[in-house]
Structure formats: structure tokens, C-alpha cells
Amino acid sequence: MSDRVDGEAGLGARSRSMVRIGLIVAVFVMILDQASKWWMLEMVGMATDPRVIEVNSYFNLVMAWNRGVSFSLFWHEAEYMPYVLSAVALGIVGFLFTWLRRADRPFLAVCIGMVIGGAIGNVIDRLRFGAVTDFLDFHVLGYHWPAFNVADAGISVGVVLIVLDSLFAGRSASGD
């Protein structure tokens, strides 16, 4: 019985450790996102003077307000829409937090933390401005990627890494 109790205590400590890692990453992504948006709006002056700033041949800084979700999907003029989208995002954050509590590896905790931090960063924008601040604008060889922000990057990279982890982590653990 002592082994079982010690094992359960070890699992609890490991779970708390994974939650701590994930939340540290989430806070880091959220702060980096909000600081970059503040810099663009206030220091660069995009809030009062929206314009395109060409950084180099494939990257611009722009001012875009995204009133939908990724790439302006579900865009709607209704006043309540930022609250609906924020509630959906917070529901997803709740699911991700539950998953984070069950994470058994630091890599997965970091990935989940990236998605949580990005989601919360964009929720803050929706509640403050009614839309998400997008400003990173990449274009290469005639292809133009929609403007995005640090939160979007955290979400996208986190999701891709979670998918890759789910595809390949089991193989390395089982020796296949």
C-alpha cells in the first residue's frame, strides 16, 4: 500500500510540475503578445496613424483589426460577437487546462501553455477593443499571408507541435 501512496504522491507532484511549466509558458506568451501589441499601437503609433511599414522585401508591419477568429472567419458586426468569441476561447482554455493537468511530459506542457497564452492574449484584445490586433504581415513570391500577432503565432506553433508530438511521441516511448 505504501508503494501505491508514494506513486500517487509522485503523480500529483509531476502533475503540479507540468501545470507550473505550462502556466509559466502561457503567461510568457500572453505578456509577449500584449507587450508587442502595446508597442505597435502606442509606440509605433498605429492606433492613431494606421499605415504599412515596410521592414524588408517580405515583411511589413501593418494595422489590422480582426473581428472574427483565425483569418477573420466568423467575422460579424454584432456588438455581442467579441463576447461570444471570448466565451468560446475561454471554454477552450478550460479544456486545455484540464489537459495540462494530465500532461505527463514537459514538452506537451510547453505546447499546451503556448496555446493557452495565445488564446488569453487574443481574449484580452477582444474584451478591450472588440477585435484582435494583428500587425505581422509576411509575403513571399507573390503569396501573401494574412496579418497575425504573437498570440496567433503561439497558438499555431503550439497546435502544430501538439499534433507532431501526438504522432511521434508514442513511437519513441514504445521503441518503434
Secondary structure as UniProt FT lines:
FT   HELIX           2..38
FT   HELIX           39..43
FT   TURN            46..48
FT   STRAND          53..56
FT   TURN            57..58
FT   STRAND          59..66
FT   HELIX           70..72
FT   TURN            73..74
FT   TURN            79..80
FT   HELIX           81..102
FT   HELIX           106..129
FT   STRAND          132..140
FT   TURN            141..142
FT   STRAND          143..144
FT   HELIX           150..174
//
